[in-house]
Amino acid sequence: MKKGWSIPSDGFVKCNVGSSWINGRRQCGESWILRDPPGTAILQSRRAYSFIGSKEEADLYALLWAIDSMRNLRKHDVIFESSSIEMREVLLFASPFGKSLCNNREVTKT
């Protein structure tokens, strides 16, 4: 598995998404950063959520928030990236929600 940031394909920007979940408090912090092909930061944001039940839930909230942010900012041709193994597993295998998100044409157009 390749580690580290890699440049997006020509004509695309990359949105790196991350979250941090605190089990005992059921809180999480989330952030995203949008970079152009040379790696220059274009935009970034962060926020917090309460009453989050798991790391997987925190990761999915982070991804959905990042997608929504890109849509609201009218950003197109965005590649979303996360180092979260949990997010990958949920999106690909574990959840009807994840499968529907991956198959959602609106998400893929963002």
ChimeraX commands (.cxc) that place a marker at each C-alpha (Angstrom):
marker #1 position 0.00,0.00,0.00 radius 0.5
marker #1 position 1.36,3.39,-1.00 radius 0.5
marker #1 position 1.75,5.89,1.83 radius 0.5
marker #1 position 1.89,9.65,1.69 radius 0.5
marker #1 position 0.10,12.23,-0.39 radius 0.5
marker #1 position -0.04,11.71,-4.13 radius 0.5
marker #1 position -0.96,14.27,-6.74 radius 0.5
marker #1 position -4.44,14.10,-8.30 radius 0.5
marker #1 position -4.92,13.31,-11.96 radius 0.5
marker #1 position -4.85,16.18,-14.47 radius 0.5
marker #1 position -7.90,18.39,-14.22 radius 0.5
marker #1 position -8.74,17.23,-10.67 radius 0.5
marker #1 position -8.23,18.55,-7.16 radius 0.5
marker #1 position -7.90,16.32,-4.09 radius 0.5
marker #1 position -9.83,16.59,-0.84 radius 0.5
marker #1 position -8.16,14.77,2.05 radius 0.5
marker #1 position -10.64,13.90,4.80 radius 0.5
marker #1 position -9.86,12.96,8.40 radius 0.5
marker #1 position -11.59,12.37,11.71 radius 0.5
marker #1 position -10.69,11.72,15.32 radius 0.5
marker #1 position -13.19,9.93,17.57 radius 0.5
marker #1 position -13.14,9.86,21.39 radius 0.5
marker #1 position -15.05,6.78,22.59 radius 0.5
marker #1 position -15.62,7.76,26.22 radius 0.5
marker #1 position -17.12,11.11,25.27 radius 0.5
marker #1 position -18.83,10.10,22.00 radius 0.5
marker #1 position -17.35,13.16,20.34 radius 0.5
marker #1 position -15.31,13.57,17.19 radius 0.5
marker #1 position -13.37,16.20,15.36 radius 0.5
marker #1 position -13.25,16.24,11.58 radius 0.5
marker #1 position -11.36,18.14,8.93 radius 0.5
marker #1 position -10.78,18.33,5.22 radius 0.5
marker #1 position -8.21,20.09,3.07 radius 0.5
marker #1 position -8.52,20.73,-0.67 radius 0.5
marker #1 position -5.28,20.78,-2.69 radius 0.5
marker #1 position -4.43,21.46,-6.31 radius 0.5
marker #1 position -2.11,19.14,-8.33 radius 0.5
marker #1 position 1.12,20.76,-7.06 radius 0.5
marker #1 position -0.13,20.21,-3.50 radius 0.5
marker #1 position -0.95,23.81,-2.63 radius 0.5
marker #1 position -3.79,24.12,-0.14 radius 0.5
marker #1 position -6.80,25.83,-1.71 radius 0.5
marker #1 position -9.33,25.54,1.14 radius 0.5
marker #1 position -9.64,23.77,4.48 radius 0.5
marker #1 position -12.19,23.39,7.23 radius 0.5
marker #1 position -12.77,21.59,10.50 radius 0.5
marker #1 position -15.68,20.91,12.81 radius 0.5
marker #1 position -16.85,18.80,15.74 radius 0.5
marker #1 position -19.79,16.45,16.31 radius 0.5
marker #1 position -21.32,15.06,19.50 radius 0.5
marker #1 position -23.14,11.78,20.17 radius 0.5
marker #1 position -21.14,9.80,17.60 radius 0.5
marker #1 position -21.29,6.10,18.40 radius 0.5
marker #1 position -18.23,4.68,16.62 radius 0.5
marker #1 position -15.09,5.44,14.63 radius 0.5
marker #1 position -16.88,4.22,11.49 radius 0.5
marker #1 position -19.74,6.65,12.07 radius 0.5
marker #1 position -17.26,9.50,12.63 radius 0.5
marker #1 position -15.45,8.65,9.40 radius 0.5
marker #1 position -18.68,8.55,7.39 radius 0.5
marker #1 position -19.85,11.87,8.84 radius 0.5
marker #1 position -16.48,13.35,7.83 radius 0.5
marker #1 position -16.80,12.08,4.27 radius 0.5
marker #1 position -20.41,13.21,3.87 radius 0.5
marker #1 position -19.55,16.64,5.30 radius 0.5
marker #1 position -16.59,16.97,2.90 radius 0.5
marker #1 position -18.78,15.97,-0.08 radius 0.5
marker #1 position -21.46,18.44,1.00 radius 0.5
marker #1 position -18.83,21.16,1.45 radius 0.5
marker #1 position -17.43,20.62,-2.06 radius 0.5
marker #1 position -20.93,20.74,-3.50 radius 0.5
marker #1 position -21.74,23.96,-1.59 radius 0.5
marker #1 position -18.44,25.50,-2.72 radius 0.5
marker #1 position -19.25,24.48,-6.33 radius 0.5
marker #1 position -16.07,22.44,-6.62 radius 0.5
marker #1 position -16.07,19.85,-9.38 radius 0.5
marker #1 position -13.70,17.07,-10.39 radius 0.5
marker #1 position -12.78,16.33,-6.79 radius 0.5
marker #1 position -11.00,13.17,-5.66 radius 0.5
marker #1 position -11.75,12.32,-2.03 radius 0.5
marker #1 position -9.05,10.54,-0.06 radius 0.5
marker #1 position -8.79,9.25,3.49 radius 0.5
marker #1 position -6.33,7.02,5.30 radius 0.5
marker #1 position -9.18,5.47,7.31 radius 0.5
marker #1 position -9.28,1.69,6.97 radius 0.5
marker #1 position -12.65,1.73,8.78 radius 0.5
marker #1 position -14.18,4.05,6.18 radius 0.5
marker #1 position -12.96,1.85,3.35 radius 0.5
marker #1 position -14.36,-1.29,4.95 radius 0.5
marker #1 position -17.76,0.28,5.62 radius 0.5
marker #1 position -18.06,1.77,2.15 radius 0.5
marker #1 position -17.01,-1.36,0.32 radius 0.5
marker #1 position -18.30,-4.25,2.41 radius 0.5
marker #1 position -20.21,-3.70,5.62 radius 0.5
marker #1 position -23.06,-1.33,5.09 radius 0.5
marker #1 position -26.08,-0.93,2.80 radius 0.5
marker #1 position -25.56,2.80,3.43 radius 0.5
marker #1 position -21.98,2.57,2.17 radius 0.5
marker #1 position -22.97,0.62,-0.92 radius 0.5
marker #1 position -25.69,3.12,-1.76 radius 0.5
marker #1 position -23.25,6.01,-1.22 radius 0.5
marker #1 position -20.75,4.44,-3.63 radius 0.5
marker #1 position -23.50,3.90,-6.21 radius 0.5
marker #1 position -25.05,7.36,-5.79 radius 0.5
marker #1 position -24.62,9.24,-9.07 radius 0.5
marker #1 position -24.89,12.60,-7.33 radius 0.5
marker #1 position -21.88,11.77,-5.16 radius 0.5
marker #1 position -19.80,10.67,-8.13 radius 0.5
marker #1 position -20.63,13.89,-9.97 radius 0.5
marker #1 position -19.40,16.10,-7.12 radius 0.5
marker link #1:1,2 radius 0.2
marker link #1:2,3 radius 0.2
marker link #1:3,4 radius 0.2
marker link #1:4,5 radius 0.2
marker link #1:5,6 radius 0.2
marker link #1:6,7 radius 0.2
marker link #1:7,8 radius 0.2
marker link #1:8,9 radius 0.2
marker link #1:9,10 radius 0.2
marker link #1:10,11 radius 0.2
marker link #1:11,12 radius 0.2
marker link #1:12,13 radius 0.2
marker link #1:13,14 radius 0.2
marker link #1:14,15 radius 0.2
marker link #1:15,16 radius 0.2
marker link #1:16,17 radius 0.2
marker link #1:17,18 radius 0.2
marker link #1:18,19 radius 0.2
marker link #1:19,20 radius 0.2
marker link #1:20,21 radius 0.2
marker link #1:21,22 radius 0.2
marker link #1:22,23 radius 0.2
marker link #1:23,24 radius 0.2
marker link #1:24,25 radius 0.2
marker link #1:25,26 radius 0.2
marker link #1:26,27 radius 0.2
marker link #1:27,28 radius 0.2
marker link #1:28,29 radius 0.2
marker link #1:29,30 radius 0.2
marker link #1:30,31 radius 0.2
marker link #1:31,32 radius 0.2
marker link #1:32,33 radius 0.2
marker link #1:33,34 radius 0.2
marker link #1:34,35 radius 0.2
marker link #1:35,36 radius 0.2
marker link #1:36,37 radius 0.2
marker link #1:37,38 radius 0.2
marker link #1:38,39 radius 0.2
marker link #1:39,40 radius 0.2
marker link #1:40,41 radius 0.2
marker link #1:41,42 radius 0.2
marker link #1:42,43 radius 0.2
marker link #1:43,44 radius 0.2
marker link #1:44,45 radius 0.2
marker link #1:45,46 radius 0.2
marker link #1:46,47 radius 0.2
marker link #1:47,48 radius 0.2
marker link #1:48,49 radius 0.2
marker link #1:49,50 radius 0.2
marker link #1:50,51 radius 0.2
marker link #1:51,52 radius 0.2
marker link #1:52,53 radius 0.2
marker link #1:53,54 radius 0.2
marker link #1:54,55 radius 0.2
marker link #1:55,56 radius 0.2
marker link #1:56,57 radius 0.2
marker link #1:57,58 radius 0.2
marker link #1:58,59 radius 0.2
marker link #1:59,60 radius 0.2
marker link #1:60,61 radius 0.2
marker link #1:61,62 radius 0.2
marker link #1:62,63 radius 0.2
marker link #1:63,64 radius 0.2
marker link #1:64,65 radius 0.2
marker link #1:65,66 radius 0.2
marker link #1:66,67 radius 0.2
marker link #1:67,68 radius 0.2
marker link #1:68,69 radius 0.2
marker link #1:69,70 radius 0.2
marker link #1:70,71 radius 0.2
marker link #1:71,72 radius 0.2
marker link #1:72,73 radius 0.2
marker link #1:73,74 radius 0.2
marker link #1:74,75 radius 0.2
marker link #1:75,76 radius 0.2
marker link #1:76,77 radius 0.2
marker link #1:77,78 radius 0.2
marker link #1:78,79 radius 0.2
marker link #1:79,80 radius 0.2
marker link #1:80,81 radius 0.2
marker link #1:81,82 radius 0.2
marker link #1:82,83 radius 0.2
marker link #1:83,84 radius 0.2
marker link #1:84,85 radius 0.2
marker link #1:85,86 radius 0.2
marker link #1:86,87 radius 0.2
marker link #1:87,88 radius 0.2
marker link #1:88,89 radius 0.2
marker link #1:89,90 radius 0.2
marker link #1:90,91 radius 0.2
marker link #1:91,92 radius 0.2
marker link #1:92,93 radius 0.2
marker link #1:93,94 radius 0.2
marker link #1:94,95 radius 0.2
marker link #1:95,96 radius 0.2
marker link #1:96,97 radius 0.2
marker link #1:97,98 radius 0.2
marker link #1:98,99 radius 0.2
marker link #1:99,100 radius 0.2
marker link #1:100,101 radius 0.2
marker link #1:101,102 radius 0.2
marker link #1:102,103 radius 0.2
marker link #1:103,104 radius 0.2
marker link #1:104,105 radius 0.2
marker link #1:105,106 radius 0.2
marker link #1:106,107 radius 0.2
marker link #1:107,108 radius 0.2
marker link #1:108,109 radius 0.2
marker link #1:109,110 radius 0.2
view
